[in-house]
Amino acid sequence: MNFALTEEQQMVQDMAKSFAEKEIAPYVEEDEENHYYRREILTKMGELGLLGWSIPEEYGGNGMGWMEGVIALYEIAKVHTSWRLGISGNCWGPAMTINEYGTPEQKEKYIPGLVSGEYVGSFAITEANSGSDVASMKCIAEDKGDHFVMNGSKMWISGGHTSDIGLVYAVTNPGAGAKGISCFIVDYNNTPGIERIPIHTKFGMWPAPTSELVFENAIIPKENLLGPLNGGFKICMWMLNNTRMGCATGAAALSAACLEGSIQYANERIQFGQPIGKFQMIQQQIAEMKLEDEAAKYLVYKAAWLKDNKLPSQQETSMAKLYACNAAVHAANLAMKIYGSYGYSTEYPCARWLRDAKQFETLEGTSNIHTMIVAGIELGYQPNR
């Protein structure tokens, strides 16, 4: 096993790190305070090829795979976790799913814009009363012959009110459960009957827009059905196995940010005549953070390697997401302790780290759901896809 990055991967890492330091870092505190989303950052990500991982070059992909994408996203999310959503929302969500299930016309129409950053992408699954139980969704799309009419709502949609193109999952065969859901490509800018309501009452991830979507007799053209009618549940699960890599990578990167910040503070803060890093209890905390950070990173790497080699990866993706999210929350808690009273102030990033870490326990499958996936596959109750 070779744990060293290739020359190309090292170049990707350096480029992503430089981008994050120059284009994202200067605005972190300002954007946090104002809950402000900078669309121009996504556009610049597209220009640099940061939205084209595992996408065919004929549609604008960058010719590189999951491992390179994870390496790049890690550097971006380490600077500001909110911006991990750019890659999940555009590349590993809509673009990759359209590439897998779309018609040639759909691929030509949507993927290049998502990869270049011309379009902002999103996907809508969750509803007010439908979270982990995806098959219980109520948003409905009625077949009217040459079009569908969509009615219902979606809740907690990342990028819902800022996106141009989104995948929306809706019921097309009521009463059929998972076998009655379909996936649609929705052009938000040109589809009347859709109200997009920003959600500002969030604990964290403030610069990452979150929305409620309301559909009232929204007309969805027949050609915007993605994949087979009533085949949306399978598409949704396939997509989530990809987008969860964004969650896993973002959580691992946040763990690393907490570790790096804590090391710096422990070497700068002087108490009893020496840096607090000299004290054994602080060293214990740093060691815990380092162990968990390394384990989370390599679980993410393994899942990415499996995907690049087209091997089953559902269990490994859930393992990476579950462990990395636990590592991020633990690291954020320990960072608050190491920083002491300053950790509780807004002068340092500890409060942001803690707020942003907690969302990983819920996003794209709660920790309970991922525990069930890992155990169910290990016990032989379900296959590892």
C-alpha positions as a LaTeX table, in Angstrom:
\begin{tabular}{lrrr}
\hline
Residue & $x$ (\AA) & $y$ (\AA) & $z$ (\AA) \\
\hline
Met1 & 0.00 & 0.00 & 0.00 \\
Asn2 & 1.33 & 3.43 & $-0.96$ \\
Phe3 & 0.13 & 6.28 & 1.25 \\
Ala4 & 2.02 & 8.99 & $-0.63$ \\
Leu5 & 0.22 & 11.38 & $-2.95$ \\
Thr6 & 1.13 & 11.19 & $-6.61$ \\
Glu7 & 2.72 & 14.22 & $-8.23$ \\
Glu8 & $-0.63$ & 15.08 & $-9.83$ \\
Gln9 & $-2.48$ & 14.72 & $-6.52$ \\
Gln10 & 0.08 & 16.93 & $-4.81$ \\
Met11 & $-0.53$ & 19.58 & $-7.47$ \\
Val12 & $-4.29$ & 19.32 & $-6.88$ \\
Gln13 & $-3.77$ & 19.69 & $-3.14$ \\
Asp14 & $-1.53$ & 22.73 & $-3.56$ \\
Met15 & $-3.93$ & 24.37 & $-6.00$ \\
Ala16 & $-6.98$ & 23.82 & $-3.77$ \\
Lys17 & $-5.13$ & 25.04 & $-0.69$ \\
Ser18 & $-3.97$ & 28.17 & $-2.50$ \\
Phe19 & $-7.48$ & 28.83 & $-3.78$ \\
Ala20 & $-9.01$ & 28.45 & $-0.33$ \\
Glu21 & $-6.44$ & 30.74 & 1.28 \\
Lys22 & $-6.79$ & 33.46 & $-1.38$ \\
Glu23 & $-10.48$ & 33.31 & $-2.33$ \\
Ile24 & $-12.26$ & 32.01 & 0.78 \\
Ala25 & $-10.20$ & 32.74 & 3.90 \\
Pro26 & $-10.31$ & 36.57 & 3.62 \\
Tyr27 & $-14.12$ & 36.56 & 3.81 \\
Val28 & $-14.82$ & 33.86 & 6.42 \\
Glu29 & $-15.57$ & 36.08 & 9.40 \\
Glu30 & $-17.42$ & 38.71 & 7.36 \\
Asp31 & $-19.61$ & 36.11 & 5.64 \\
Glu32 & $-20.29$ & 34.33 & 8.94 \\
Glu33 & $-21.40$ & 37.55 & 10.58 \\
Asn34 & $-23.64$ & 38.55 & 7.65 \\
His35 & $-24.84$ & 35.03 & 6.74 \\
Tyr36 & $-23.67$ & 35.89 & 3.25 \\
Tyr37 & $-23.29$ & 33.51 & 0.30 \\
Arg38 & $-20.74$ & 34.49 & $-2.36$ \\
Arg39 & $-21.78$ & 32.99 & $-5.66$ \\
Glu40 & $-18.59$ & 34.25 & $-7.29$ \\
Ile41 & $-16.58$ & 31.74 & $-5.27$ \\
Leu42 & $-18.48$ & 28.87 & $-6.90$ \\
Thr43 & $-17.86$ & 30.40 & $-10.31$ \\
Lys44 & $-14.13$ & 30.57 & $-9.61$ \\
Met45 & $-14.18$ & 26.97 & $-8.41$ \\
Gly46 & $-15.68$ & 25.99 & $-11.75$ \\
Glu47 & $-13.08$ & 27.97 & $-13.68$ \\
Leu48 & $-10.31$ & 26.04 & $-11.90$ \\
Gly49 & $-11.92$ & 22.67 & $-12.56$ \\
Leu50 & $-12.85$ & 22.15 & $-8.90$ \\
Leu51 & $-16.40$ & 21.08 & $-9.84$ \\
Gly52 & $-15.50$ & 18.44 & $-12.41$ \\
Trp53 & $-14.35$ & 15.40 & $-10.42$ \\
Ser54 & $-15.31$ & 12.02 & $-11.96$ \\
Ile55 & $-17.25$ & 13.77 & $-14.74$ \\
Pro56 & $-16.43$ & 12.82 & $-18.38$ \\
Glu57 & $-14.22$ & 15.35 & $-20.10$ \\
Glu58 & $-16.70$ & 15.62 & $-22.98$ \\
Tyr59 & $-19.05$ & 17.37 & $-20.54$ \\
Gly60 & $-16.36$ & 19.57 & $-18.99$ \\
Gly61 & $-14.94$ & 17.16 & $-16.43$ \\
Asn62 & $-11.35$ & 17.63 & $-15.31$ \\
Gly63 & $-10.17$ & 14.11 & $-16.12$ \\
Met64 & $-9.55$ & 13.21 & $-12.47$ \\
Gly65 & $-11.43$ & 11.02 & $-10.03$ \\
Trp66 & $-12.75$ & 10.69 & $-6.51$ \\
Met67 & $-9.40$ & 10.67 & $-4.75$ \\
Glu68 & $-8.33$ & 13.97 & $-6.31$ \\
Gly69 & $-11.76$ & 15.44 & $-5.56$ \\
Val70 & $-11.54$ & 14.43 & $-1.91$ \\
Ile71 & $-8.03$ & 15.87 & $-1.63$ \\
Ala72 & $-9.21$ & 19.21 & $-3.08$ \\
Leu73 & $-12.40$ & 19.39 & $-1.05$ \\
Tyr74 & $-10.48$ & 18.64 & 2.14 \\
Glu75 & $-8.32$ & 21.74 & 1.67 \\
Ile76 & $-11.32$ & 23.93 & 0.87 \\
Ala77 & $-13.47$ & 22.70 & 3.76 \\
Lys78 & $-10.57$ & 23.04 & 6.21 \\
Val79 & $-10.66$ & 26.80 & 5.60 \\
His80 & $-14.46$ & 27.11 & 5.66 \\
Thr81 & $-16.75$ & 24.11 & 5.98 \\
Ser82 & $-19.67$ & 25.86 & 4.30 \\
Trp83 & $-17.90$ & 25.71 & 0.95 \\
Arg84 & $-17.79$ & 21.92 & 0.81 \\
Leu85 & $-21.37$ & 22.26 & $-0.46$ \\
Gly86 & $-20.14$ & 23.69 & $-3.75$ \\
Ile87 & $-18.74$ & 20.34 & $-4.87$ \\
Ser88 & $-21.60$ & 18.24 & $-3.48$ \\
Gly89 & $-24.29$ & 20.57 & $-4.78$ \\
Asn90 & $-22.91$ & 20.81 & $-8.30$ \\
Cys91 & $-20.62$ & 17.87 & $-9.03$ \\
Trp92 & $-21.27$ & 14.84 & $-6.82$ \\
Gly93 & $-25.01$ & 15.60 & $-6.71$ \\
Pro94 & $-26.76$ & 16.76 & $-9.91$ \\
Ala95 & $-23.91$ & 16.53 & $-12.46$ \\
Met96 & $-22.82$ & 13.02 & $-11.53$ \\
Thr97 & $-26.41$ & 11.77 & $-11.20$ \\
Ile98 & $-27.44$ & 13.20 & $-14.56$ \\
Asn99 & $-24.35$ & 11.64 & $-16.10$ \\
Glu100 & $-25.34$ & 8.24 & $-14.69$ \\
Tyr101 & $-29.08$ & 8.28 & $-15.41$ \\
Gly102 & $-29.68$ & 11.07 & $-17.91$ \\
Thr103 & $-30.39$ & 11.01 & $-21.61$ \\
Pro104 & $-27.74$ & 12.35 & $-24.01$ \\
Glu105 & $-29.84$ & 15.51 & $-24.34$ \\
Gln106 & $-30.03$ & 16.01 & $-20.58$ \\
Lys107 & $-26.29$ & 15.49 & $-20.20$ \\
Glu108 & $-25.49$ & 18.03 & $-22.91$ \\
Lys109 & $-27.95$ & 20.56 & $-21.54$ \\
Tyr110 & $-27.08$ & 20.53 & $-17.84$ \\
Ile111 & $-23.74$ & 18.96 & $-16.97$ \\
Pro112 & $-21.36$ & 21.49 & $-18.63$ \\
Gly113 & $-23.00$ & 24.42 & $-16.82$ \\
Leu114 & $-22.88$ & 22.65 & $-13.45$ \\
Val115 & $-19.21$ & 21.75 & $-13.93$ \\
Ser116 & $-18.17$ & 25.20 & $-15.13$ \\
Gly117 & $-19.97$ & 27.01 & $-12.31$ \\
Glu118 & $-22.32$ & 28.76 & $-14.72$ \\
Tyr119 & $-25.16$ & 27.00 & $-12.88$ \\
Val120 & $-25.51$ & 26.56 & $-9.15$ \\
Gly121 & $-26.87$ & 23.10 & $-8.42$ \\
Ser122 & $-28.85$ & 21.48 & $-5.61$ \\
Phe123 & $-30.97$ & 18.44 & $-4.78$ \\
Ala124 & $-34.22$ & 18.25 & $-2.82$ \\
Ile125 & $-35.25$ & 15.15 & $-0.87$ \\
Thr126 & $-36.16$ & 16.14 & 2.71 \\
Glu127 & $-39.62$ & 17.35 & 3.69 \\
Ala128 & $-41.03$ & 18.69 & 6.95 \\
Asn129 & $-42.28$ & 15.21 & 7.90 \\
Ser130 & $-39.96$ & 13.10 & 5.76 \\
Gly131 & $-36.29$ & 12.93 & 6.68 \\
Ser132 & $-34.56$ & 9.60 & 7.23 \\
Asp133 & $-37.68$ & 7.83 & 5.92 \\
Val134 & $-37.28$ & 8.97 & 2.31 \\
Ala135 & $-40.08$ & 6.74 & 1.03 \\
Ser136 & $-42.63$ & 8.61 & 3.16 \\
Met137 & $-42.31$ & 11.86 & 1.15 \\
Lys138 & $-45.57$ & 13.60 & 0.15 \\
Cys139 & $-44.48$ & 16.03 & $-2.59$ \\
Ile140 & $-46.31$ & 14.74 & $-5.65$ \\
Ala141 & $-45.84$ & 15.05 & $-9.41$ \\
Glu142 & $-48.93$ & 14.13 & $-11.43$ \\
Asp143 & $-48.51$ & 12.87 & $-14.99$ \\
Lys144 & $-50.57$ & 15.07 & $-17.32$ \\
Gly145 & $-49.48$ & 13.52 & $-20.60$ \\
Asp146 & $-46.80$ & 15.84 & $-21.98$ \\
His147 & $-45.83$ & 17.27 & $-18.58$ \\
Phe148 & $-46.01$ & 16.72 & $-14.83$ \\
Val149 & $-47.68$ & 19.02 & $-12.31$ \\
Met150 & $-45.76$ & 19.20 & $-9.02$ \\
Asn151 & $-47.32$ & 20.12 & $-5.68$ \\
Gly152 & $-45.91$ & 19.94 & $-2.19$ \\
Ser153 & $-42.89$ & 21.22 & $-0.33$ \\
Lys154 & $-39.31$ & 20.43 & 0.58 \\
Met155 & $-37.47$ & 21.51 & 3.72 \\
Trp156 & $-33.83$ & 22.09 & 4.73 \\
Ile157 & $-32.61$ & 22.14 & 1.13 \\
Ser158 & $-28.98$ & 23.22 & 0.79 \\
Gly159 & $-28.73$ & 25.92 & $-1.87$ \\
Gly160 & $-32.46$ & 25.75 & $-2.51$ \\
His161 & $-33.04$ & 29.47 & $-3.10$ \\
Thr162 & $-29.68$ & 30.21 & $-4.75$ \\
Ser163 & $-29.53$ & 27.33 & $-7.24$ \\
Asp164 & $-30.36$ & 27.43 & $-10.93$ \\
Ile165 & $-30.73$ & 23.70 & $-11.51$ \\
Gly166 & $-31.84$ & 21.09 & $-9.00$ \\
Leu167 & $-32.89$ & 17.47 & $-8.72$ \\
Val168 & $-36.26$ & 17.12 & $-7.01$ \\
Tyr169 & $-37.62$ & 13.79 & $-5.82$ \\
Ala170 & $-41.41$ & 13.45 & $-5.80$ \\
Val171 & $-44.16$ & 10.83 & $-5.61$ \\
Thr172 & $-45.49$ & 9.71 & $-9.00$ \\
Asn173 & $-47.34$ & 6.59 & $-7.84$ \\
Pro174 & $-49.09$ & 7.32 & $-4.51$ \\
Gly175 & $-49.27$ & 4.38 & $-2.14$ \\
Ala176 & $-46.36$ & 2.52 & $-3.74$ \\
Gly177 & $-43.79$ & 3.74 & $-1.22$ \\
Ala178 & $-40.20$ & 3.51 & $-2.46$ \\
Lys179 & $-41.44$ & 2.12 & $-5.78$ \\
Gly180 & $-43.52$ & 5.21 & $-6.46$ \\
Ile181 & $-40.91$ & 7.97 & $-6.39$ \\
Ser182 & $-39.37$ & 9.69 & $-9.42$ \\
Cys183 & $-36.54$ & 12.15 & $-9.94$ \\
Phe184 & $-36.91$ & 15.39 & $-11.89$ \\
Ile185 & $-34.48$ & 18.00 & $-13.18$ \\
Val186 & $-35.97$ & 21.37 & $-12.25$ \\
Asp187 & $-34.96$ & 24.66 & $-13.86$ \\
Tyr188 & $-35.73$ & 27.01 & $-10.99$ \\
Asn189 & $-35.26$ & 30.20 & $-13.00$ \\
Asn190 & $-37.81$ & 29.26 & $-15.64$ \\
Thr191 & $-40.45$ & 27.28 & $-13.79$ \\
Pro192 & $-43.46$ & 29.23 & $-12.45$ \\
Gly193 & $-45.21$ & 27.91 & $-9.36$ \\
Ile194 & $-42.12$ & 27.50 & $-7.17$ \\
Glu195 & $-41.60$ & 29.62 & $-4.06$ \\
Arg196 & $-38.14$ & 29.45 & $-2.49$ \\
Ile197 & $-37.93$ & 30.64 & 1.10 \\
Pro198 & $-34.55$ & 31.18 & 2.78 \\
Ile199 & $-34.13$ & 29.63 & 6.24 \\
His200 & $-32.13$ & 31.98 & 8.45 \\
Thr201 & $-32.82$ & 30.36 & 11.82 \\
Lys202 & $-29.88$ & 27.96 & 11.75 \\
Phe203 & $-27.36$ & 27.04 & 14.43 \\
Gly204 & $-24.44$ & 27.06 & 12.01 \\
Met205 & $-23.28$ & 26.87 & 8.38 \\
Trp206 & $-24.40$ & 30.47 & 8.08 \\
Pro207 & $-22.91$ & 31.38 & 4.67 \\
Ala208 & $-24.29$ & 28.15 & 3.16 \\
Pro209 & $-27.86$ & 28.92 & 2.00 \\
Thr210 & $-30.64$ & 26.65 & 3.22 \\
Ser211 & $-34.24$ & 26.81 & 2.01 \\
Glu212 & $-37.81$ & 25.67 & 2.06 \\
Leu213 & $-39.26$ & 24.97 & $-1.40$ \\
Val214 & $-42.99$ & 25.19 & $-2.10$ \\
Phe215 & $-44.43$ & 23.80 & $-5.34$ \\
Glu216 & $-47.90$ & 24.97 & $-6.39$ \\
Asn217 & $-48.95$ & 23.52 & $-9.74$ \\
Ala218 & $-45.39$ & 23.79 & $-11.02$ \\
Ile219 & $-45.16$ & 22.53 & $-14.62$ \\
Ile220 & $-42.28$ & 20.10 & $-15.12$ \\
Pro221 & $-41.70$ & 19.12 & $-18.78$ \\
Lys222 & $-41.79$ & 15.40 & $-19.53$ \\
Glu223 & $-38.23$ & 15.53 & $-20.83$ \\
Asn224 & $-37.07$ & 16.62 & $-17.35$ \\
Leu225 & $-37.84$ & 13.23 & $-15.82$ \\
Leu226 & $-34.46$ & 11.75 & $-14.87$ \\
Gly227 & $-34.23$ & 8.01 & $-15.30$ \\
Pro228 & $-37.28$ & 5.72 & $-15.38$ \\
Leu229 & $-40.69$ & 6.70 & $-14.03$ \\
Asn230 & $-41.02$ & 5.49 & $-10.42$ \\
Gly231 & $-37.29$ & 4.71 & $-10.37$ \\
Gly232 & $-36.35$ & 7.72 & $-8.25$ \\
Phe233 & $-35.71$ & 5.91 & $-4.97$ \\
Lys234 & $-32.87$ & 3.89 & $-6.49$ \\
Ile235 & $-31.46$ & 7.05 & $-8.06$ \\
Cys236 & $-31.72$ & 8.86 & $-4.73$ \\
Met237 & $-29.82$ & 6.14 & $-2.85$ \\
Trp238 & $-27.15$ & 6.04 & $-5.57$ \\
Met239 & $-26.77$ & 9.81 & $-5.41$ \\
Leu240 & $-26.55$ & 9.88 & $-1.62$ \\
Asn241 & $-23.74$ & 7.34 & $-1.69$ \\
Asn242 & $-21.84$ & 9.97 & $-3.66$ \\
Thr243 & $-22.87$ & 13.20 & $-1.95$ \\
Arg244 & $-22.18$ & 11.67 & 1.47 \\
Met245 & $-18.52$ & 11.75 & 0.45 \\
Gly246 & $-18.80$ & 15.52 & 0.61 \\
Cys247 & $-20.12$ & 15.25 & 4.18 \\
Ala248 & $-17.40$ & 12.80 & 5.18 \\
Thr249 & $-14.63$ & 14.89 & 3.64 \\
Gly250 & $-16.00$ & 18.12 & 5.09 \\
Ala251 & $-16.21$ & 16.62 & 8.57 \\
Ala252 & $-12.68$ & 15.23 & 8.36 \\
Ala253 & $-11.43$ & 18.61 & 7.19 \\
Leu254 & $-13.18$ & 20.38 & 10.06 \\
Ser255 & $-11.53$ & 17.96 & 12.48 \\
Ala256 & $-8.18$ & 18.92 & 10.96 \\
Ala257 & $-8.95$ & 22.63 & 11.27 \\
Cys258 & $-9.72$ & 22.19 & 14.97 \\
Leu259 & $-6.47$ & 20.27 & 15.45 \\
Glu260 & $-4.31$ & 22.80 & 13.61 \\
Gly261 & $-5.89$ & 25.72 & 15.43 \\
Ser262 & $-5.50$ & 24.03 & 18.81 \\
Ile263 & $-1.84$ & 23.25 & 18.19 \\
Gln264 & $-1.15$ & 26.86 & 17.28 \\
Tyr265 & $-2.99$ & 28.17 & 20.33 \\
Ala266 & $-1.37$ & 25.65 & 22.69 \\
Asn267 & 2.07 & 26.82 & 21.57 \\
Glu268 & 1.18 & 30.52 & 21.88 \\
Arg269 & $-0.75$ & 30.60 & 25.15 \\
Ile270 & 1.58 & 30.99 & 28.14 \\
Gln271 & 0.52 & 29.90 & 31.63 \\
Phe272 & 2.75 & 29.24 & 34.65 \\
Gly273 & 5.70 & 30.40 & 32.58 \\
Gln274 & 5.38 & 27.98 & 29.67 \\
Pro275 & 3.15 & 27.22 & 26.65 \\
Ile276 & 0.08 & 25.28 & 27.72 \\
Gly277 & 1.06 & 22.63 & 25.16 \\
Lys278 & 3.72 & 21.55 & 27.65 \\
Phe279 & 1.06 & 20.33 & 30.07 \\
Gln280 & 0.09 & 16.67 & 29.90 \\
Met281 & $-3.68$ & 17.19 & 29.88 \\
Ile282 & $-3.39$ & 19.46 & 26.84 \\
Gln283 & $-1.14$ & 16.89 & 25.20 \\
Gln284 & $-3.75$ & 14.20 & 25.90 \\
Gln285 & $-6.37$ & 16.28 & 24.12 \\
Ile286 & $-4.09$ & 17.02 & 21.17 \\
Ala287 & $-3.24$ & 13.32 & 20.88 \\
Glu288 & $-6.93$ & 12.36 & 20.85 \\
Met289 & $-7.63$ & 14.89 & 18.12 \\
Lys290 & $-4.66$ & 13.72 & 16.04 \\
Leu291 & $-5.64$ & 10.03 & 16.26 \\
Glu292 & $-9.23$ & 10.68 & 15.26 \\
Asp293 & $-8.26$ & 13.13 & 12.53 \\
Glu294 & $-5.90$ & 10.67 & 10.87 \\
Ala295 & $-8.39$ & 7.81 & 11.11 \\
Ala296 & $-11.17$ & 9.95 & 9.61 \\
Lys297 & $-8.98$ & 11.10 & 6.73 \\
Tyr298 & $-7.92$ & 7.59 & 5.77 \\
Leu299 & $-11.47$ & 6.24 & 5.98 \\
Val300 & $-12.41$ & 8.96 & 3.47 \\
Tyr301 & $-9.44$ & 8.04 & 1.28 \\
Lys302 & $-10.43$ & 4.35 & 1.31 \\
Ala303 & $-14.00$ & 5.11 & 0.26 \\
Ala304 & $-12.70$ & 7.35 & $-2.54$ \\
Trp305 & $-10.31$ & 4.61 & $-3.71$ \\
Leu306 & $-13.14$ & 2.08 & $-3.84$ \\
Lys307 & $-15.25$ & 4.47 & $-5.91$ \\
Asp308 & $-12.41$ & 5.17 & $-8.31$ \\
Asn309 & $-12.01$ & 1.43 & $-8.79$ \\
Lys310 & $-15.77$ & 0.92 & $-9.20$ \\
Leu311 & $-15.97$ & $-1.39$ & $-6.19$ \\
Pro312 & $-18.83$ & $-1.54$ & $-3.64$ \\
Ser313 & $-18.47$ & 1.40 & $-1.29$ \\
Gln314 & $-21.75$ & 2.01 & 0.56 \\
Gln315 & $-20.50$ & 0.65 & 3.88 \\
Glu316 & $-17.15$ & 2.43 & 3.61 \\
Thr317 & $-18.85$ & 5.71 & 2.69 \\
Ser318 & $-21.10$ & 5.45 & 5.74 \\
Met319 & $-18.13$ & 4.50 & 7.92 \\
Ala320 & $-16.23$ & 7.54 & 6.69 \\
Lys321 & $-19.17$ & 9.86 & 7.21 \\
Leu322 & $-20.05$ & 8.49 & 10.65 \\
Tyr323 & $-16.52$ & 8.44 & 12.02 \\
Ala324 & $-15.52$ & 11.80 & 10.55 \\
Cys325 & $-18.60$ & 13.50 & 11.96 \\
Asn326 & $-17.85$ & 12.08 & 15.43 \\
Ala327 & $-14.24$ & 13.22 & 15.08 \\
Ala328 & $-15.30$ & 16.73 & 14.07 \\
Val329 & $-17.70$ & 17.15 & 17.00 \\
His330 & $-15.16$ & 15.76 & 19.47 \\
Ala331 & $-12.37$ & 17.94 & 18.06 \\
Ala332 & $-14.55$ & 21.05 & 18.21 \\
Asn333 & $-15.41$ & 20.32 & 21.85 \\
Leu334 & $-11.76$ & 19.77 & 22.75 \\
Ala335 & $-10.73$ & 22.94 & 20.92 \\
Met336 & $-13.20$ & 24.92 & 23.05 \\
Lys337 & $-11.51$ & 23.52 & 26.17 \\
Ile338 & $-7.98$ & 24.18 & 24.96 \\
Tyr339 & $-8.80$ & 27.78 & 24.06 \\
Gly340 & $-10.46$ & 28.27 & 27.45 \\
Ser341 & $-12.53$ & 31.44 & 27.79 \\
Tyr342 & $-11.29$ & 32.63 & 24.40 \\
Gly343 & $-12.89$ & 29.55 & 22.85 \\
Tyr344 & $-16.26$ & 30.85 & 24.00 \\
Ser345 & $-15.69$ & 34.23 & 22.35 \\
Thr346 & $-16.14$ & 35.15 & 18.71 \\
Glu347 & $-12.55$ & 36.39 & 18.59 \\
Tyr348 & $-11.47$ & 32.85 & 17.72 \\
Pro349 & $-13.11$ & 30.27 & 15.40 \\
Cys350 & $-14.01$ & 27.69 & 18.07 \\
Ala351 & $-17.68$ & 28.63 & 18.18 \\
Arg352 & $-17.92$ & 28.35 & 14.38 \\
Trp353 & $-16.18$ & 24.98 & 14.43 \\
Leu354 & $-18.63$ & 23.65 & 17.01 \\
Arg355 & $-21.70$ & 25.03 & 15.23 \\
Asp356 & $-20.62$ & 23.62 & 11.89 \\
Ala357 & $-19.55$ & 20.25 & 13.32 \\
Lys358 & $-22.97$ & 19.48 & 14.78 \\
Gln359 & $-24.73$ & 19.57 & 11.40 \\
Phe360 & $-22.77$ & 16.53 & 10.22 \\
Glu361 & $-24.64$ & 14.38 & 12.76 \\
Thr362 & $-27.87$ & 14.98 & 10.82 \\
Leu363 & $-27.00$ & 15.90 & 7.24 \\
Glu364 & $-27.59$ & 13.29 & 4.48 \\
Gly365 & $-28.41$ & 10.53 & 6.91 \\
Thr366 & $-28.28$ & 10.86 & 10.69 \\
Ser367 & $-25.57$ & 9.13 & 12.66 \\
Asn368 & $-28.18$ & 6.53 & 13.61 \\
Ile369 & $-28.90$ & 5.79 & 9.95 \\
His370 & $-25.22$ & 5.39 & 9.11 \\
Thr371 & $-24.72$ & 3.14 & 12.13 \\
Met372 & $-27.54$ & 0.95 & 10.82 \\
Ile373 & $-26.02$ & 0.84 & 7.32 \\
Val374 & $-22.58$ & $-0.16$ & 8.63 \\
Ala375 & $-24.00$ & $-2.83$ & 10.95 \\
Gly376 & $-26.58$ & $-4.13$ & 8.48 \\
Ile377 & $-23.97$ & $-4.74$ & 5.80 \\
Glu378 & $-21.53$ & $-6.25$ & 8.29 \\
Leu379 & $-24.21$ & $-8.63$ & 9.59 \\
Gly380 & $-25.13$ & $-9.66$ & 6.06 \\
Tyr381 & $-28.64$ & $-8.20$ & 6.17 \\
Gln382 & $-28.05$ & $-6.09$ & 3.07 \\
Pro383 & $-25.42$ & $-6.02$ & 0.30 \\
Asn384 & $-22.60$ & $-3.52$ & 0.12 \\
Arg385 & $-23.36$ & $-1.64$ & $-3.10$ \\
\hline
\end{tabular}
